[in-house]
Amino acid sequence: MSIPYVTKLNPKETNPILVFLRTYANEHDIPIITEDGIRFLHQILQLKQAKKVLEIGSAIGYSAIAMALKNDVQVWTIEREADMVEQAKRNIKHAGLENQITIIEADALEIDETTLPSVDVIFIDGAKAQSARFFSKFQNLLPVGGVIVTDNLLFHGLVHGDTTGKSRNLIRLVEKIDDFNHFLIEQEQFDTVIYELGDGMSVSIKKE
């Protein structure tokens, strides 16, 4: 298969920490944001001149580390899986970013959001079936003009593709993601666009 034109043209990641983490995630089937997805997120942070970011779903800490390495931001990242928290903590320490990244071990739906600071950008990359609840729960942490970026909205093409022969649970998850996509577009307090890059990403800008 030939490499797409834009993939060849765009700069490749050379930071050894990020290269290692992406390789590790691929080898251990740990889902992390795609390469074009993280480039897109970087540009959102730069355009917004973001200083504070809340991330829902840390996994091994890849995206939090990538955001902190390439942008002058403070990141609060929430993760409920204990083994992922421990890996993320080790990776954050190895990257020397303990002063920039705060990892919170908790279920994002159970945390008291009023204990968190106001932020410029929220990145939702947690449990896909809970994205609407994450969006609703944390949106008040944003000022007018704040941005919510959500990942995994096309789910490997299944949301707008053929699910014939897939398991009932997978089909139900795809339906929930589709429901969330419609939910996003219908939020009158936000100007939302869904983009076909990475695994499907949205940008929702909070209006007056």
C-alpha positions in Angstrom: 0.0 0.0 0.0 1.4 3.4 -0.9 1.9 6.0 1.8 -0.6 8.9 1.5 0.7 12.1 0.1 0.0 14.2 3.3 1.5 11.5 5.5 4.7 11.7 3.5 4.7 15.5 3.6 4.0 16.1 7.2 6.9 16.2 9.7 7.6 13.0 11.5 8.0 12.8 15.3 11.6 12.6 16.3 11.4 13.2 20.1 12.9 9.9 21.5 10.4 9.8 24.4 7.4 10.1 22.2 8.8 7.7 19.6 9.4 5.1 22.3 5.9 5.6 23.8 4.2 5.2 20.5 6.2 2.1 19.7 5.4 0.6 23.1 1.7 1.4 22.7 1.6 -0.2 19.3 3.4 -3.3 20.5 1.1 -3.7 23.5 -2.2 -2.8 21.8 -2.7 0.3 24.0 -4.9 2.8 22.2 -3.4 6.3 21.9 -4.1 9.3 19.7 -2.9 8.9 16.1 0.1 10.8 14.8 -2.0 13.2 12.7 -4.4 13.5 15.7 -1.6 14.7 18.0 -0.3 17.2 15.4 -3.9 18.5 15.1 -4.2 18.8 18.9 -0.9 20.7 19.1 -2.1 23.2 16.6 -5.3 23.7 18.5 -3.3 24.5 21.6 -1.1 26.9 19.8 -3.9 28.7 18.1 -5.8 29.0 21.4 -2.5 29.9 23.2 -3.7 27.5 25.8 -2.1 27.5 29.3 -4.3 24.9 31.1 -5.6 21.6 29.7 -7.8 18.9 31.2 -7.5 15.5 29.6 -10.0 12.7 30.2 -8.2 9.4 29.8 -4.5 9.2 30.3 -3.6 5.6 29.3 0.2 5.5 29.4 0.5 9.3 29.4 1.4 9.7 25.7 -0.8 12.6 24.8 -0.3 14.5 28.1 3.4 14.2 27.7 3.2 15.2 24.0 1.2 18.3 24.9 3.5 19.3 27.7 6.7 18.7 25.8 5.6 20.8 22.8 3.5 23.5 24.5 3.8 25.8 27.5 0.8 24.2 29.3 -0.2 22.7 32.6 -2.0 19.4 32.1 -4.5 17.7 34.5 -5.2 14.2 33.3 -7.7 11.8 34.7 -7.3 8.0 34.5 -9.3 5.3 36.4 -7.2 2.1 35.5 -4.5 1.6 38.2 -2.0 -0.1 35.9 -2.3 2.7 33.4 -1.9 5.3 36.2 1.4 3.7 37.3 2.7 3.5 33.7 1.7 7.1 33.1 3.4 8.2 36.3 6.7 6.5 35.3 6.6 7.9 31.8 5.9 11.4 33.1 8.7 11.2 35.6 11.1 9.8 32.9 10.1 12.8 30.7 10.9 15.2 33.6 7.4 16.7 33.4 6.1 16.1 37.0 5.8 19.9 37.4 3.7 20.3 34.3 1.4 17.2 34.4 -0.8 16.3 37.3 -2.3 12.8 37.0 -5.5 12.1 38.9 -6.4 8.5 39.6 -10.2 8.5 39.6 -13.3 7.7 37.6 -13.9 10.9 35.7 -17.6 10.6 36.2 -17.2 10.4 40.0 -14.7 13.2 40.5 -15.9 16.5 41.9 -15.3 18.8 38.9 -15.5 21.9 41.1 -12.1 20.9 42.6 -10.5 21.3 39.2 -9.2 24.6 37.8 -10.7 26.5 34.9 -9.0 25.4 31.7 -8.6 26.6 28.2 -8.9 23.2 26.4 -10.5 19.9 27.4 -9.3 16.8 25.5 -11.8 13.9 25.8 -10.1 10.5 25.1 -11.7 8.3 27.7 -14.3 5.5 27.6 -16.1 6.0 24.3 -19.5 5.2 25.5 -19.3 7.9 28.2 -18.2 10.8 26.0 -21.5 12.7 26.2 -21.4 12.5 30.0 -17.8 13.7 30.1 -18.7 16.6 27.8 -21.6 17.7 29.9 -19.8 17.2 33.2 -16.7 19.3 32.5 -17.9 21.9 30.0 -18.4 24.5 32.8 -14.6 24.5 33.4 -14.2 26.4 30.1 -14.6 30.1 29.7 -16.3 31.5 26.6 -13.9 30.7 23.7 -12.7 27.6 25.4 -12.3 24.4 23.4 -13.3 20.8 23.8 -11.5 18.3 21.5 -12.9 14.8 21.3 -11.1 11.8 19.8 -12.3 8.4 18.4 -15.5 9.6 16.7 -15.3 7.4 13.7 -14.0 4.3 15.5 -11.9 2.8 12.7 -14.4 3.7 10.1 -17.2 1.6 11.7 -19.4 4.6 12.6 -20.1 5.3 9.0 -19.2 1.9 7.6 -20.5 -1.7 7.6 -20.8 -3.5 10.9 -22.1 -6.7 9.4 -20.7 -9.7 11.2 -19.5 -7.6 14.2 -20.4 -8.6 17.8 -23.5 -7.2 19.4 -21.4 -5.3 22.0 -19.3 -3.7 19.3 -22.3 -2.7 17.3 -23.8 -1.1 20.4 -20.6 0.8 21.0 -20.7 2.1 17.5 -24.3 3.2 17.9 -23.3 5.1 21.1 -20.5 6.9 19.3 -22.9 7.8 16.5 -25.4 9.1 19.1 -22.6 11.2 20.7 -21.6 12.7 17.3 -25.2 13.9 16.9 -25.2 15.1 20.5 -22.1 17.2 19.7 -23.6 18.9 16.7 -26.8 19.7 18.6 -25.1 21.5 21.5 -26.2 25.1 21.0 -23.7 26.5 23.4 -20.9 25.2 21.3 -19.8 25.6 17.7 -18.7 22.1 16.7 -17.1 20.6 13.6 -16.2 16.9 13.3 -13.1 16.2 11.2 -12.2 13.0 9.3 -8.6 12.9 10.6 -7.0 10.4 12.9 -9.8 8.2 14.2 -12.3 11.1 13.8 -11.9 14.3 15.9 -14.1 17.1 16.8 -13.5 20.7 17.9 -16.2 22.4 20.0 -15.8 26.1 20.7 -17.8 27.5 23.6 -20.0 30.4 22.5 -21.3 33.5 24.3 
